[in-house]
Amino acid sequence: MGLREGLGKLFPRREEEEDDYLDLDLDIEEYEEGLDEQEEVKMYVKTADLTGLFDIPALKKEIYAGNLLIVDISLAKHDKVLIEKAIKDLKLATLDVGGDIAGIGEDQVIVAPAGVRIDREKVGGK
């Protein structure tokens, strides 16, 4: 008797669990419909790309609206002056609302609204 057969006797397979898993059909639209019915949304998590200085007013508008932003700066990294100006403007707007700002890796910046602090330590991993 091999290892597989021995384990099969100790831990018999339950066919109905496997069938239930295979028949699982998630309807994302149904989930989203339920979200629309919520009464009050305090904050949205929004993503954005920084491609030029013309993007900054829209990003600042979201900061002042109290939303959390995840900004991809990879498209603008070739222009060091642009990055420095954009980050400075985002920091000033974030400080103005009492929020927090931090880099995520080399290509993203997260901007949190008032009442939210960014922990700079990674969870798990190295």
C-alpha positions as CSV (number, residue, x, y, z in Angstrom):
1,M,0.0,0.0,0.0
2,G,1.4,3.4,-1.0
3,L,1.4,6.6,0.9
4,R,-1.5,8.0,-1.1
5,E,-3.7,5.0,-0.4
6,G,-2.8,5.1,3.3
7,L,-3.6,8.9,3.5
8,G,-6.8,8.2,1.6
9,K,-8.0,5.8,4.3
10,L,-7.1,8.2,7.1
11,F,-8.6,11.3,5.3
12,P,-11.4,10.1,3.0
13,R,-12.4,12.5,0.3
14,R,-15.8,14.0,0.5
15,E,-17.2,14.3,-3.0
16,E,-20.0,16.7,-2.1
17,E,-17.4,19.4,-0.9
18,E,-15.6,19.1,-4.2
19,D,-18.8,19.4,-6.2
20,D,-19.9,22.5,-4.1
21,Y,-16.6,24.2,-4.8
22,L,-16.7,23.5,-8.5
23,D,-20.3,24.7,-8.8
24,L,-19.5,28.0,-7.0
25,D,-20.5,30.8,-9.3
26,L,-19.7,34.3,-8.0
27,D,-21.8,37.1,-9.5
28,I,-19.8,40.3,-9.0
29,E,-22.6,42.5,-10.4
30,E,-24.9,41.2,-7.7
31,Y,-22.3,42.1,-5.0
32,E,-21.9,45.6,-6.6
33,E,-25.7,46.2,-6.5
34,G,-25.7,45.7,-2.8
35,L,-22.9,48.2,-2.4
36,D,-25.0,50.9,-4.2
37,E,-27.7,50.6,-1.5
38,Q,-25.4,51.6,1.4
39,E,-26.6,54.8,3.0
40,E,-23.4,56.7,3.7
41,V,-19.9,56.4,2.2
42,K,-17.2,58.3,4.1
43,M,-14.3,57.7,1.8
44,Y,-13.4,56.1,-1.5
45,V,-10.1,54.4,-2.4
46,K,-9.1,55.8,-5.8
47,T,-6.3,55.0,-8.1
48,A,-4.6,57.5,-10.4
49,D,-1.7,57.9,-12.8
50,L,0.6,60.9,-12.6
51,T,1.7,61.7,-16.1
52,G,2.2,65.5,-15.8
53,L,1.6,68.6,-13.8
54,F,-1.9,68.9,-15.3
55,D,-2.9,65.8,-13.1
56,I,-2.2,67.6,-9.8
57,P,-5.4,69.6,-9.5
58,A,-7.6,66.5,-9.9
59,L,-5.4,64.6,-7.4
60,K,-5.7,67.5,-4.9
61,K,-9.5,67.7,-5.4
62,E,-9.7,64.0,-4.3
63,I,-7.5,64.7,-1.3
64,Y,-9.7,67.6,-0.2
65,A,-12.8,65.4,-0.8
66,G,-11.4,63.0,1.9
67,N,-10.6,60.1,-0.4
68,L,-7.6,57.7,-0.2
69,L,-5.4,57.8,-3.3
70,I,-3.0,55.3,-4.7
71,V,-1.0,57.2,-7.3
72,D,1.2,55.5,-9.9
73,I,4.2,57.7,-10.6
74,S,6.0,55.3,-12.9
75,L,5.0,57.2,-16.1
76,A,6.5,60.4,-14.8
77,K,9.7,59.0,-13.2
78,H,11.8,60.1,-16.2
79,D,11.2,63.7,-15.2
80,K,12.8,64.3,-11.8
81,V,11.6,67.9,-11.6
82,L,8.0,66.8,-12.2
83,I,8.1,64.2,-9.5
84,E,9.6,66.6,-7.0
85,K,7.0,69.3,-7.8
86,A,4.1,66.8,-7.7
87,I,5.1,65.1,-4.5
88,K,5.6,68.5,-2.9
89,D,2.1,69.7,-3.9
90,L,0.6,66.4,-2.8
91,K,2.4,66.6,0.6
92,L,1.1,70.2,1.1
93,A,-2.5,69.3,0.3
94,T,-2.2,66.2,2.6
95,L,-0.8,68.2,5.5
96,D,-3.5,70.8,4.9
97,V,-6.3,68.2,5.5
98,G,-4.4,66.4,8.3
99,G,-3.7,63.3,6.3
100,D,-0.7,61.2,5.6
101,I,1.4,60.4,2.5
102,A,4.0,57.7,1.9
103,G,5.7,55.9,-0.9
104,I,4.8,52.3,-1.8
105,G,7.8,50.8,-3.5
106,E,9.4,52.9,-6.2
107,D,6.4,53.5,-8.4
108,Q,3.5,54.3,-6.1
109,V,2.5,56.9,-3.6
110,I,-0.4,56.5,-1.2
111,V,-2.2,59.5,0.1
112,A,-4.5,59.0,3.1
113,P,-7.2,61.5,4.3
114,A,-7.6,62.9,7.8
115,G,-8.0,60.2,10.5
116,V,-6.0,57.6,8.5
117,R,-2.3,57.0,9.2
118,I,0.0,54.9,7.0
119,D,2.1,52.3,8.8
120,R,5.5,52.2,7.1
121,E,6.2,48.6,8.2
122,K,5.3,45.8,5.9
123,V,3.0,43.1,7.3
124,G,4.7,39.7,7.1
125,G,7.4,38.9,4.6
126,K,10.9,40.3,4.8
